[in-house]
Amino acid sequence: MNALHESILNAWRINSRVTAFLVEQLPADLWTLGLPGAPRRTVRSIAVHLHNCRCLWLNSLARASGIAVPRQVDRATASPAEVLAALALSADAVERLLHAGLANGGPFPGVKSPFIYGAMPRDAVLFCGYALSHEVHHRGQLVVAARALGHRLPPAAINGLWQWSSRLREATATHRASGPDLR
């Protein structure tokens, strides 16, 4: 694994840990509240959407690599603990997918078209950018939703979203404790 590949994987690891960090910071009484202007969408459903989208991506991009796709979680009933556990599984699977693509020179093995559904890149680096952009968008929604619902997150939570060195240390420690090193 070269230094560039390690940097790309670290970008995903940081992103994944920041997403989990934010879900950990959300007050429990916020979890089931509907969003202002879109009451059928809840804080929970946005958090679940992050994991479930990862699963959809993996279904399209990872099959030929032999990467197991985690089960989706229910957007109407999942608890914060269930979402955090699911996010850990999908983060690991996406990391394995990125590793497979990088080891293959960029393209994901077995994926023929340059873009899936016209938008999702099949190249590991482009896909990493796509996935990070998607998750950042929804993390922003969660922060704004919390504020709009009267649960402004504390400065330590907001500032923690930007503590990338801390999030990378946490992600690396979790990764080493939970499974084989892909590097």
N, C-alpha and C positions, 0 to 999 in steps of 0.2 A: 504494500500500500504506500503510495507516494504522498508527499506533503499536501499537494493540491486535493487529492481524494480525502485525506484526513480533514482538511478544512471544510470541504463540502459536507462530510458526515457530521462534523462539529456544528455546522450551521443548523442541520436538522436536529441534532441533539439539544442544542440550546433552545430552538423553537419549541420542541416538544416539552421540554422542562418548563419553559415559560408558560405554555398553555396549561400544564398541570398545576403550576404554581398559582395561576389566576383562579382556576377552579377551586383549589384549596382555600383561597382567600374569600370566596363568595359566602356571605352570611347564609345560614340555613333557611332563614325565613324569606329570603329572596328567591330561593330555588324554584318555587312554583308560581311566582307572580308573572302575570301577563305583561308584555311590553306595551308601553303607552302607544296608542294608535294601531297596535296589532296584538290584541289581547289573546289570540289563539297561539301566538308564539310566546314561549316562556323562557326564562333564564335557563332552565333545565334543557329545553329543546335546543337552544343554541349550543350548549355544552355537549349534548348528545350528538348534534349535527357534526361537530368536529371529528368525533370518533367514527361515526357512520360514513362520512365522506371518505375518510382514510380507507375504510373497508371497501367502498365502491371503487376507489382508485386501485386498490390492490386486486380486486376481482378482475379489472381490465388489464393490469400491467404485470402482475406477479405470478400468474398461473404457470407459465412456462419455466419460471425459475424455481418452482417447487416450494414456494413460500406459502405457508399456511395463512389463510385469511381469517382474522378473528371474527367472532359473531358480532352482529350489530346489537345495540341496546335499544330498549324501548324509550322513545322520546317522551312518553306520557307517564312513565312509572319509575325510571331509573333514579337511584339515589346518588348523591355525590360520590360515595365510596364506590359504587358500581361504575360510574363514569370514569373515575380516576383509575380504577383497575383496567377498564377497557382502553383508556387512553395509553396506558403503559404497554399493553399488548399491541395496539396498532402502531405506536411509535416504534417499537422494536421491529415489527414487520416492515414498515416503511424503510427503516434503516437497512434492513436486509435487502430490500428491493433496490435502494440506492447503491448499496455495495455491489449487487449483481450487475447493475448497469455500468458502474464505474469499472468493474473488472472486465466488462465486455466492450470497453472503449467508449462508453457513453450510452448507446441504445440499450433498452431493456431486452433481454433475450426473448425471442419468440414473438415480439410485438412488431407487426409489419408496417403499419401506417405511421407517418411522422407525428400525427396528432390523433388522439382518440376523442370522439365526439366533437371534432373541430376545434378543440381548445386545449385539451390536456396533453402536454408533450410526452413523448415516449423516451426522450433523452434524460438521463439522470440529472444533469446539471439544470436543464430547463425545467424539469419536473420539480426539482427542489425549490426553485424560485416560485413556481406556480403554487406549490403546497404551502410555502411560507406566507405568500401573499394572501392566500385563502384564510389561513389561521389568524394572521394579524388582523384582517378585516373583522373576523368574528370576535376576537379578543377585544377589539375596540368597541364593538357592539355591546359586549358584556359590561365593560367599564361604564359606558354611557347609560346603559339600562340601569345599572345599579344606582347611579347618580339620579336618574330621572325617577326612580322608584323610591327615593328617599334614603338610600343606603350607600352614601358616598364611601368608597373604600378608603381605608386609612393610608396616610402617606407611605408607610412601610410596604404596603401591598402594591401601590402604584409604582413607587421607586424600585421595588423588587422586580418589576417587569423589565427593567433596564439594567439590572445587575447581571450581565451576561457571563462574567467570569464566575460568579457564584452559581448561576444556573448550570454552567458547563461542568463545574466540579460536582454538583449534585447529580447531574445526568451521568457523568462518567462513573461515579461511585455506585449509582443504582445499576448501571449497565454491567459493571464488573461483578456485582453481587448477584445479578439475576440470570446471567447466561454467559455463553462463550463470547470471547472477544472476536469481533469480526475483522479486526485490523491485522 
